[in-house]
């Protein structure tokens, strides 16, 4: 999938508009079946888009984590010397 996902979702929803009207306004049960199928298709498309977005985020986070790992590997500053003497 790609950036065109939004267009596909929009086209699907717009294509269902007439069936929504037929079902809700005219109680056409066949239109209700088409609406249910369209909504299932929408659900599947949404799931694919969610997975794609998550995969892209994870791959971007993986490339951004490499410089951060190098920064963590830098030598640490020496600890301050312990205070001399005991409790008073």
C-alpha positions in Angstrom: 0.0 0.0 0.0 1.1 3.6 -0.4 0.1 7.2 -0.1 -2.8 6.4 -2.3 -4.4 4.5 0.7 -6.4 7.6 1.6 -7.9 7.8 -1.9 -8.9 4.2 -1.8 -10.6 4.6 1.6 -12.4 7.7 0.4 -13.5 6.0 -2.9 -14.9 3.1 -0.9 -16.9 5.3 1.5 -18.2 7.5 -1.3 -19.2 4.3 -3.3 -21.3 3.2 -0.3 -23.2 6.4 0.0 -26.1 5.3 -2.3 -26.4 2.0 -0.5 -26.5 3.7 2.9 -29.4 5.9 1.7 -31.2 2.9 0.2 -30.9 0.9 3.4 -31.6 3.6 5.9 -34.2 5.6 4.0 -35.9 2.9 1.9 -35.2 -0.1 4.1 -33.7 -2.0 1.2 -32.2 -5.1 2.8 -30.0 -5.9 -0.2 -28.4 -2.5 0.2 -27.8 -3.3 3.8 -25.9 -6.4 2.8 -23.7 -4.3 0.4 -23.1 -1.8 3.3 -22.0 -4.5 5.6 -19.6 -5.9 3.0 -18.3 -2.5 2.3 -17.7 -1.8 6.0 -15.8 -5.1 6.3 -13.6 -4.1 3.3 -13.1 -0.7 5.1 -12.1 -2.5 8.3 -9.6 -4.7 6.4 -8.1 -1.6 4.5 -7.8 0.2 7.8 -5.9 -2.7 9.4 -3.5 -2.8 6.5 -2.9 0.9 6.7 -2.3 0.7 10.5 0.2 -2.1 9.9 2.0 -0.2 7.2 2.2 3.0 9.3 3.5 1.0 12.3 6.1 -0.8 10.2 7.3 2.5 8.7 7.5 4.0 12.2 9.5 1.0 13.5 11.9 1.1 10.6 12.4 4.9 11.0 13.0 4.4 14.7 15.6 1.7 14.0 17.6 4.1 11.8 17.3 6.9 14.3 18.4 4.6 17.1 21.8 3.9 15.6 23.2 7.5 16.3 21.8 7.4 19.7 23.5 4.1 20.5 26.9 5.7 19.4 26.3 8.6 21.8 25.7 6.1 24.6 28.9 4.4 23.8 31.0 7.6 24.4 33.3 7.4 27.3 31.9 8.5 30.6 33.4 11.2 32.8 35.4 10.1 35.8 33.4 10.0 39.0 34.2 12.7 41.6 36.6 11.5 44.3 35.0 10.3 47.5 35.0 12.8 50.4 37.7 12.1 53.0 36.8 11.8 56.6 34.0 10.2 58.4 30.9 11.2 60.1 31.0 14.0 62.6 
